[in-house]
Amino acid sequence: KQHDTSCESQSGHDRTMQDIVYKLVPGLQEAEMKKQREFYQKLGMEVPGDIKGELCNMKTHLDAQRNGDLKSEDPANKEAGDEKAEEDNDYHRSDEQVSICLECNSSKLRGLKRKWIRCSAQATVLHLKKFIAKKLNLTSFNELDILCNEEILGKDHTLKFVVVTRWRFKKSPLLLHYRPKMDLL
């Protein structure tokens, strides 16, 4: 039986992925633009402006980007770029922070050298799994379970959610345990 949510509602155009594909496959973007122009001309419709001019603009932009020549002359763009660079360097330090103690709950895994960490409340259990797997040189983060109060946490739970729902009136730091994933029948 197919799941109730339709695939169509979950899929969408991903510009970042499209840009990556265009960079990896030489000539693909030009070929697609040409096909789109031919399609509109065949139907006797006017070619939309973004398709008409997009090929030249994108080719110039991509060539400049590939060569590292892309520079902003407009002061407004420069300020926006500086602001973006500042945001990129923040690494969620301005977010609400959560102090965590990560303890090993199994003799099959070793403990972390530094079990105390502080990170954004917006970080997820998946982020912690990846962090622990990297620190312990595990082949996959999917091999881990993370628990709070002996309850396995879902990978998409944010730390804020865990604190509010599982660590309500307890003092900081949030105590989490990790162990190898247990396969249940």
NUMARMI-266496 format. One line per field, with one value per residue (C-alpha): residue number from 1; residue in one letter; x, y, z. Coordinates in Angstrom, 3 decimals. Last residue first. Example, Ala and Ser with C-alpha at 12.3 -4.5 7.8 and 13.67 -1.06 7.14 Angstrom:
<zakols>
drenfi = [2|1]
paza = [s|a]
x = [13.670|12.300]
y = [-1.060|-4.500]
z = [7.140|7.800]
</zakols>
This chain:
<zakols>
drenfi = [185|184|183|182|181|180|179|178|177|176|175|174|173|172|171|170|169|168|167|166|165|164|163|162|161|160|159|158|157|156|155|154|153|152|151|150|149|148|147|146|145|144|143|142|141|140|139|138|137|136|135|134|133|132|131|130|129|128|127|126|125|124|123|122|121|120|119|118|117|116|115|114|113|112|111|110|109|108|107|106|105|104|103|102|101|100|99|98|97|96|95|94|93|92|91|90|89|88|87|86|85|84|83|82|81|80|79|78|77|76|75|74|73|72|71|70|69|68|67|66|65|64|63|62|61|60|59|58|57|56|55|54|53|52|51|50|49|48|47|46|45|44|43|42|41|40|39|38|37|36|35|34|33|32|31|30|29|28|27|26|25|24|23|22|21|20|19|18|17|16|15|14|13|12|11|10|9|8|7|6|5|4|3|2|1]
paza = [l|l|d|m|k|p|r|y|h|l|l|l|p|s|k|k|f|r|w|r|t|v|v|v|f|k|l|t|h|d|k|g|l|i|e|e|n|c|l|i|d|l|e|n|f|s|t|l|n|l|k|k|a|i|f|k|k|l|h|l|v|t|a|q|a|s|c|r|i|w|k|r|k|l|g|r|l|k|s|s|n|c|e|l|c|i|s|v|q|e|d|s|r|h|y|d|n|d|e|e|a|k|e|d|g|a|e|k|n|a|p|d|e|s|k|l|d|g|n|r|q|a|d|l|h|t|k|m|n|c|l|e|g|k|i|d|g|p|v|e|m|g|l|k|q|y|f|e|r|q|k|k|m|e|a|e|q|l|g|p|v|l|k|y|v|i|d|q|m|t|r|d|h|g|s|q|s|e|c|s|t|d|h|q|k]
x = [11.778|13.774|17.211|19.183|21.283|24.617|24.439|24.120|22.977|21.717|21.830|20.639|22.931|21.087|18.652|15.507|12.018|11.161|13.859|11.746|9.265|10.842|14.475|13.842|11.945|14.780|17.248|15.364|13.673|14.297|16.268|13.597|14.809|14.981|13.636|15.883|15.403|16.887|18.267|20.372|20.521|23.503|24.336|22.677|25.685|27.633|31.213|31.999|35.162|34.121|34.213|32.537|29.792|29.209|28.837|26.620|24.342|24.265|23.236|20.540|19.227|18.618|20.291|17.827|18.761|22.193|25.177|27.100|29.043|30.163|31.334|34.839|36.954|33.820|33.038|33.843|31.271|30.461|30.314|27.119|25.355|27.943|27.382|26.737|26.303|24.523|24.341|21.705|22.096|19.459|20.678|23.329|26.058|24.112|27.289|27.696|30.153|27.415|25.480|28.545|29.107|25.464|25.844|29.010|27.204|24.246|26.673|28.435|25.121|24.140|27.583|27.090|30.396|30.022|32.693|32.543|35.977|36.540|36.944|34.006|31.902|32.672|31.728|28.582|27.495|28.167|26.335|23.504|23.037|23.179|20.866|18.501|17.672|14.992|14.121|13.496|11.609|9.026|9.076|5.951|3.575|3.178|3.066|6.219|7.877|7.176|8.642|11.642|12.497|12.192|14.362|17.062|16.992|17.394|20.329|22.087|21.668|22.956|26.069|28.526|26.947|28.436|27.784|24.222|23.591|24.865|22.692|19.648|20.385|20.506|17.367|15.328|11.999|9.491|8.612|6.695|3.259|3.743|4.756|1.346|1.012|-1.160|1.651|1.260|0.000]
y = [-7.729|-4.905|-4.008|-2.234|0.719|0.904|3.151|6.820|8.486|12.038|14.206|17.783|20.013|21.753|21.215|19.140|20.583|19.592|17.249|15.088|17.441|20.904|19.763|17.291|19.910|22.431|19.719|19.414|16.106|14.902|11.784|10.543|9.981|6.550|6.652|5.685|9.132|10.641|8.228|8.411|5.318|4.740|2.589|5.145|7.414|5.150|3.895|4.795|6.809|7.538|11.331|11.106|8.793|11.078|14.186|12.416|11.138|14.607|16.215|13.533|14.408|17.871|21.241|24.124|24.450|25.419|23.710|23.207|20.023|17.951|14.403|15.413|12.321|10.478|7.096|3.846|1.631|-2.050|-1.604|0.367|3.461|6.027|9.466|12.738|15.671|18.547|22.304|23.905|27.278|29.727|30.874|33.617|31.011|29.480|29.076|32.890|32.828|32.422|35.339|37.592|36.430|37.237|40.739|41.266|40.086|42.359|45.246|44.364|44.077|47.554|48.882|47.591|46.458|42.823|40.453|37.082|36.458|33.077|31.426|29.072|31.919|34.147|31.347|30.623|34.279|34.793|31.572|32.465|35.927|34.750|31.797|33.696|36.407|34.652|32.123|34.845|36.923|34.235|33.120|34.433|31.695|30.245|26.716|25.828|29.059|28.148|24.652|25.911|28.367|25.575|23.223|25.919|26.598|22.873|22.568|25.618|24.185|20.763|22.071|20.593|18.307|18.864|22.600|22.256|19.409|21.551|24.477|22.173|20.857|24.405|25.348|22.511|22.306|20.438|17.011|16.238|17.223|15.123|12.076|11.966|11.547|8.541|5.984|3.451|0.000]
z = [15.853|17.392|16.090|18.785|17.669|19.470|22.526|23.395|26.590|27.006|30.128|29.537|31.561|33.148|35.978|35.740|35.520|31.966|30.692|28.349|26.662|26.925|26.838|23.994|21.975|22.441|21.399|18.132|17.391|13.830|14.773|17.162|20.721|22.328|25.907|28.831|30.421|27.251|24.699|21.561|19.369|17.117|14.063|11.776|12.379|10.050|9.799|13.397|14.060|17.674|17.221|13.815|15.062|18.068|15.884|13.341|16.095|17.686|14.397|13.997|17.468|16.081|16.534|17.036|20.725|19.426|21.011|24.220|24.766|27.735|26.964|26.005|25.513|24.374|25.874|24.162|22.522|23.089|26.890|26.427|27.773|26.708|28.173|26.366|28.769|27.086|27.552|25.325|23.602|22.325|18.934|18.592|18.148|15.257|13.134|13.091|10.178|7.559|9.041|8.752|5.167|4.406|5.866|3.831|0.692|1.392|1.872|-1.392|-3.218|-2.019|-3.037|-6.626|-8.124|-7.095|-8.289|-10.037|-11.511|-9.846|-13.245|-12.686|-11.276|-14.241|-16.656|-14.636|-14.616|-18.327|-19.197|-16.821|-18.307|-21.906|-21.335|-19.061|-21.555|-23.585|-20.856|-18.259|-20.806|-21.563|-25.225|-26.913|-27.932|-31.408|-30.008|-31.960|-30.752|-27.108|-27.538|-29.536|-26.722|-24.133|-26.185|-26.560|-22.818|-22.143|-24.562|-23.058|-19.554|-20.562|-22.335|-19.839|-17.226|-13.756|-13.523|-14.806|-12.341|-9.458|-10.517|-10.687|-7.196|-5.876|-7.760|-6.252|-8.027|-5.919|-4.664|-1.492|-2.782|-5.909|-3.887|-2.288|1.437|2.274|1.893|-0.888|0.000]
</zakols>
